[in-house]
Amino acid sequence: FYTGAVARDVAPTVQAPPKDPASDLPAPAGSMTERDLAGYRVDRQAPTRARYRGLDVYGMAPSSSGGIAVGEALNILEGFRLGGGQRLGTSLHLFLETSARVFADRAAYVGDVPGVPTSTLLSQRFADSRACTIDPAKASTRPVAAGALDGSGCATVANEEKPDTENISTTHLSVVDRWGNAASYTLTIEQTGGSGITVPGRGFLLNNELTDFTAVYDPKDPNRIEPGKRPRSSMSPTIVLDRGRVKYVVGSPGGATIITTVLQVLVNRIDLGMTLPQAVAAPRASQRNVAVTPAEPAFIEQYGSLLAPFGQRLTPSGDAFTSQAEIGAAAAIEQDRRGRLTAVAEPERRGGGTALVVKPDRRR
């Protein structure tokens, strides 16, 4: 793909994008060359890892922020007692407060730059220093500051929050085979249709992932745009092991809401007593270190009164009857102790997803 005939077709397409003569949309020329493509190298990294309630949670390493963010959030929540019933309001409050801090740290430290402090951000010491900034009874004034990497006390550092420019049009697949091997696979070309450019004769679209860089240049921003650099993403393909055996596989599309979607599905299932189908279908909120939390209308209706005493303010996540009103579109699998699999997709979001077990257990 990066050399040879395909590359020889991709580069000139970028330099002179084909355009429908009837279209009045702009089609600016790019500067990508065959040499640029040939110079690309896949960065093979170990997955991120966090421990949560006795489980091993593996995720995607930078330049995606997903593995660090989900892992850090779980480490923070590890120190709190979560649950449904009378504890539900407090649990949701802690989920929102934790999410805000994770996004503050993501903005300050994570990107395709040398020396991302992955081990520090995923350490329990750092998580504890973030947890101690959370008031279990009161919402913080947001945006909150990023955590100090030395993990001393409840120390924070000043960091300017940047507008979120990630689009929600991504695809996720969760798979477990009969031998217990698992794959959690998130792929994206950014917006629906990517750049809108199809390589003639090849049948695939080119992405517009450059929009994942921070729009306003700041030399201190780890996600600043620079040559030869990967944009930061929020993709959070996640595999959870129980004593070395696959327990959960989960992921989602949704831009920056991917992180909160995966986190909420895990918390719903592990802490709040929901079955996996319930955990995926439950209404969602996505606190990304902003003053008012975007939430699905059903979340506001169902949980708004529980969160109001904490000072949590909620707003509809997008225009009704559009995909922006929906947060994420998870696909998840659970394997029980007998090796039986439960595959779950969205029942309604984005028109509903698809999940199946090839050889279902008819004895249930």
FENGIVEN-V38986 format. One record per residue. N is the residue number from 1. RES is the residue in one letter. PHI is phi in radians with two decimals (999 if undefined). PSI is psi in whole degrees, 0 to 359 (NA if undefined). Layout:
# FENGIVEN-V38986
N:RES:PHI:PSI
N:RES:PHI:PSI
This chain:
# FENGIVEN-V38986
1:F:999:319
2:Y:-1.52:352
3:T:-2.42:170
4:G:1.43:206
5:A:-1.10:320
6:V:-1.13:313
7:A:-1.05:323
8:R:-1.18:339
9:D:-1.58:326
10:V:-1.19:310
11:A:-1.01:310
12:P:-1.17:334
13:T:-1.16:321
14:V:-1.17:319
15:Q:-1.23:331
16:A:-2.47:79
17:P:-1.04:131
18:P:-1.17:144
19:K:-2.46:138
20:D:-1.14:123
21:P:-1.00:335
22:A:-1.43:351
23:S:-1.50:140
24:D:-1.81:10
25:L:-1.35:145
26:P:-1.23:149
27:A:-2.38:73
28:P:-1.13:144
29:A:-1.33:143
30:G:-1.74:180
31:S:-2.13:12
32:M:-1.08:140
33:T:-2.11:167
34:E:-1.07:327
35:R:-1.14:322
36:D:-1.04:313
37:L:-1.10:316
38:A:-1.12:334
39:G:-1.46:354
40:Y:-1.25:139
41:R:-2.27:134
42:V:-1.25:132
43:D:-1.64:103
44:R:-1.53:112
45:Q:-2.15:157
46:A:-1.23:149
47:P:-1.20:160
48:T:-1.28:159
49:R:-2.52:135
50:A:-2.41:155
51:R:-1.84:133
52:Y:-2.51:119
53:R:0.89:39
54:G:1.47:3
55:L:-1.86:152
56:D:-1.73:122
57:V:-1.95:117
58:Y:-1.90:139
59:G:-2.49:190
60:M:-1.59:133
61:A:-1.42:168
62:P:-1.02:148
63:S:-1.48:358
64:S:-1.21:142
65:S:-1.64:357
66:G:-1.11:311
67:G:-1.09:317
68:I:-1.15:314
69:A:-1.14:313
70:V:-1.12:316
71:G:-1.11:315
72:E:-1.08:317
73:A:-1.05:316
74:L:-1.13:322
75:N:-1.10:321
76:I:-1.13:313
77:L:-1.19:339
78:E:-0.96:328
79:G:-1.45:359
80:F:-1.99:151
81:R:-1.60:112
82:L:-1.84:159
83:G:3.06:172
84:G:-1.54:201
85:G:1.07:229
86:Q:-1.20:342
87:R:-1.62:359
88:L:-1.10:314
89:G:-1.03:314
90:T:-1.10:319
91:S:-1.11:317
92:L:-1.18:322
93:H:-1.03:314
94:L:-1.15:324
95:F:-1.05:315
96:L:-1.19:317
97:E:-1.14:320
98:T:-1.11:316
99:S:-1.03:319
100:A:-1.05:317
101:R:-1.21:322
102:V:-1.07:319
103:F:-1.26:330
104:A:-1.11:316
105:D:-1.23:322
106:R:-1.02:313
107:A:-1.13:326
108:A:-1.41:329
109:Y:-2.22:345
110:V:-1.94:131
111:G:3.11:186
112:D:-1.54:70
113:V:-2.29:155
114:P:-1.11:141
115:G:1.33:30
116:V:-1.02:126
117:P:-1.38:60
118:T:-1.01:312
119:S:-1.11:324
120:T:-1.19:313
121:L:-1.10:334
122:L:-1.74:10
123:S:-1.46:149
124:Q:-1.19:330
125:R:-1.08:315
126:F:-1.14:317
127:A:-1.04:320
128:D:-1.14:325
129:S:-1.20:334
130:R:-1.43:322
131:A:-1.08:327
132:C:-1.30:354
133:T:-1.59:358
134:I:-1.66:128
135:D:-1.59:115
136:P:-1.09:349
137:A:-2.03:358
138:K:-2.60:136
139:A:-1.21:143
140:S:-1.30:157
141:T:-1.34:121
142:R:-1.96:151
143:P:-1.29:147
144:V:-1.57:160
145:A:-1.39:157
146:A:-1.25:159
147:G:-1.40:150
148:A:-1.34:132
149:L:-1.18:341
150:D:-1.34:354
151:G:1.08:27
152:S:-1.49:118
153:G:0.98:231
154:C:-1.98:32
155:A:-1.15:144
156:T:-2.27:168
157:V:-2.27:149
158:A:-1.25:137
159:N:-2.72:132
160:E:-1.43:127
161:E:-1.31:139
162:K:-1.89:152
163:P:-1.06:144
164:D:-1.40:123
165:T:-1.98:4
166:E:-1.22:142
167:N:-1.62:165
168:I:-1.69:2
169:S:-1.59:91
170:T:-2.43:166
171:T:-2.21:143
172:H:-2.36:141
173:L:-2.21:135
174:S:-2.07:131
175:V:-2.44:138
176:V:-2.34:132
177:D:-1.69:180
178:R:-1.14:341
179:W:-1.66:1
180:G:1.59:5
181:N:-1.30:144
182:A:-2.27:149
183:A:-2.37:133
184:S:-2.11:113
185:Y:-2.26:113
186:T:-1.96:130
187:L:-2.32:151
188:T:-2.71:149
189:I:-2.11:25
190:E:1.37:256
191:Q:-1.35:165
192:T:-1.03:122
193:G:1.49:359
194:G:0.99:232
195:S:-1.40:352
196:G:1.42:8
197:I:-1.88:123
198:T:-1.80:133
199:V:-1.26:118
200:P:-0.96:132
201:G:1.38:356
202:R:-1.92:333
203:G:1.37:17
204:F:-2.22:152
205:L:-1.56:150
206:L:-1.63:145
207:N:-1.39:171
208:N:-2.22:49
209:E:-1.17:346
210:L:-1.03:338
211:T:-1.21:351
212:D:-1.39:346
213:F:-1.24:155
214:T:-1.09:132
215:A:-1.19:326
216:V:-1.78:124
217:Y:-1.24:131
218:D:-2.44:117
219:P:-1.05:341
220:K:-1.59:352
221:D:-1.40:122
222:P:-1.14:345
223:N:-1.85:23
224:R:-1.15:150
225:I:-1.36:131
226:E:-2.61:156
227:P:-1.08:144
228:G:1.20:22
229:K:-2.04:144
230:R:-1.52:138
231:P:-1.25:150
232:R:-1.24:137
233:S:-2.08:176
234:S:-2.00:10
235:M:-0.97:132
236:S:-2.32:53
237:P:-1.08:129
238:T:-2.32:136
239:I:-2.20:129
240:V:-1.96:128
241:L:-1.92:144
242:D:-2.04:105
243:R:0.93:46
244:G:1.48:0
245:R:-2.01:139
246:V:-1.04:127
247:K:-1.93:309
248:Y:-2.34:146
249:V:-2.27:127
250:V:-2.63:152
251:G:-3.02:177
252:S:-2.87:155
253:P:-1.44:178
254:G:2.28:18
255:G:1.05:222
256:A:-1.16:341
257:T:-1.30:352
258:I:-1.00:315
259:I:-1.03:310
260:T:-1.24:329
261:T:-1.13:309
262:V:-1.09:316
263:L:-1.06:316
264:Q:-1.19:321
265:V:-1.06:316
266:L:-1.13:316
267:V:-1.14:318
268:N:-0.98:316
269:R:-1.35:314
270:I:-1.42:322
271:D:-1.88:326
272:L:-1.70:4
273:G:1.38:14
274:M:-1.45:151
275:T:-1.23:167
276:L:-1.09:316
277:P:-1.01:321
278:Q:-1.18:321
279:A:-1.11:323
280:V:-1.33:320
281:A:-1.37:340
282:A:-1.02:147
283:P:-1.11:151
284:R:-2.14:156
285:A:-2.28:156
286:S:-2.40:91
287:Q:-1.52:114
288:R:-2.12:46
289:N:1.12:47
290:V:-2.14:161
291:A:-1.07:317
292:V:-2.06:133
293:T:-1.45:121
294:P:-1.15:135
295:A:-2.58:151
296:E:-1.14:147
297:P:-0.91:323
298:A:-1.15:327
299:F:-1.16:316
300:I:-1.08:316
301:E:-1.14:320
302:Q:-1.45:324
303:Y:-2.09:354
304:G:-0.98:317
305:S:-1.20:332
306:L:-1.26:328
307:L:-1.60:340
308:A:-1.00:318
309:P:-1.07:339
310:F:-1.50:354
311:G:1.46:15
312:Q:-1.39:125
313:R:-1.84:135
314:L:-2.12:149
315:T:-2.45:147
316:P:-0.96:138
317:S:-1.30:346
318:G:-3.14:179
319:D:-1.11:134
320:A:-1.01:149
321:F:1.21:17
322:T:-2.21:163
323:S:-1.16:340
324:Q:-1.13:336
325:A:-1.32:346
326:E:-1.82:140
327:I:-1.84:113
328:G:1.24:177
329:A:-2.78:77
330:A:-1.26:150
331:A:-2.25:127
332:A:-2.49:155
333:I:-2.38:142
334:E:-2.18:137
335:Q:-1.98:125
336:D:-1.51:181
337:R:-1.17:340
338:R:-1.60:2
339:G:1.53:4
340:R:-1.35:141
341:L:-1.89:140
342:T:-2.05:116
343:A:-1.80:132
344:V:-2.31:134
345:A:-2.20:171
346:E:-1.10:130
347:P:-1.32:333
348:E:-2.35:320
349:R:-0.97:137
350:R:0.93:34
351:G:1.47:4
352:G:1.58:145
353:G:-1.81:189
354:T:-2.19:130
355:A:-2.51:139
356:L:-2.75:156
357:V:-1.90:126
358:V:-1.08:318
359:K:-2.12:85
360:P:-1.16:151
361:D:-1.45:107
362:R:-1.37:355
363:R:-1.43:351
364:R:-1.19:NA
